[in-house]
Amino acid sequence: MNKLPDIAINFPEWYQEVIFQAKLADHAPVRGCIVIRPYGTAIWENIKKILDDRIKATGHENAIFPLFIPQSFLSKEAEHVEGFAPELAVVTHAGGKELEEPLVVRPTSETMIHHMFAQWIRSWRDLPLKINQWANVVRWEKRPRAFLRTTEFFWQEGHTAHATKEEALEETLLMLEEYVNLAHNYLAIPVIKGRKTKHEQFPGAEATYTFEAFLIDGKALQMGTSHLLSQSFAHAFDMKFQDKDGSVAYPYLTSWGATTRLVGAVIASHGDDRGLILPPKIAPIQVVIIPIIKKDTKDQVLEYVTKMEQDFKKYGISVKVDADDTQSPGAKFYEWELKGVPLRFEVGARDIASGTVIAVSRLNKEKMTVFVENIVNWTHSKLESIQQELFIRAQKRYAAMWHKADKFEDFKDALEENNGIYQVGWCQDHACEVRLKEIAGSIRCMLESKELKNCFNCDKASLADVIVGRAY
Ligand SMILES: [Zn+2]
């Protein structure tokens, strides 16, 4: 295996290489698509399970809608079709002949789901309607990057309808909070939440809320979004209901989604020169046991590690015993460090005699001697502390690259050269936002707090603090 590129010097290449070397994903024959290999899929499935449980706990039901959408559906909402047109994949032929109406491979399912909502919602009693779908979608990608930007990606898309705007906004913000909880408490990624500018919001939405991560190289990543769609789609799809007072009203809609990009965010938030570092709560393998095998003690050591393996499994710790005797212990250490397994145990005959094993944390290579009689409890608390340390380490990284700035001239060179998080004031005029394009920057989100008095560009009074960065 080749050595990984230096993460501090060439992060994009490191990112690309670690994905292929750790067998998370492989190239697909169609440009812009990836094959997600079993190890990458296992990470995604762990994230999916956590999120799916929360989606259900907050009162949503899963459903499955078709992959193909009649092209005319997309045209019903003017901003929506304009926003997605350049990224659409369209099927014109099927069953050996040309179709009467071309079919779009879904880039997102608002139009399909709202078409159905219009038939399902009749009365205020049908509201709120809260549906989620796990699906793959296609948006033709010009600059693909594994997990972060792919032409086909996997995600969940939540779609809800409410009787009042207050309820719809509450739902939009509730699901944003669920995403922030997922990022902080499971992915160990600190995120900055806020509202997108009008120019950056979802096509057809009244407001888009986002949660943004800043990766190891200081670039921003939009991890997911939650939209208050209000009534534009309801009007476009003639979705009406009879209200309590007998009047006819249009419901207020929301949609919210998070994708396999979350896997990319984990890779690009925690790794180091040796490879991935996976947060224990989403790691497919939390603990790897490497038996140190010598001929005369082989049976004894294998019996011992099998007992350890059973104990871990019994108490809900996912464990792998690597007893492959064609590989040296050193080669195995290298491989499992590359794959980011949080904790490694090394067990030889001498350890068995003393009732201890050697544990090594992936996070800082710290070597510890652990008494085997207490190993399950010790491991539970060690995994918990690795999870927390990862989050704290990322928070420190944010603090070191977070700057407040008054004027464009004061930060433009630094941002262009080193990336990072810049908190500045903004007058909410699009012309000032556009200025950031000069350095390939953008407003990632508007914050609720307001500390800076003037717009970074025109010096007029600031209406909101914004976070500026350069994005993937
Ligand atoms: Zn301005």
Residues whose N, C-alpha, C, O or C-beta is under 5 A from the ligand:
A	BS01	ZN	C427 D429 C432 C455 N457 C458 D459
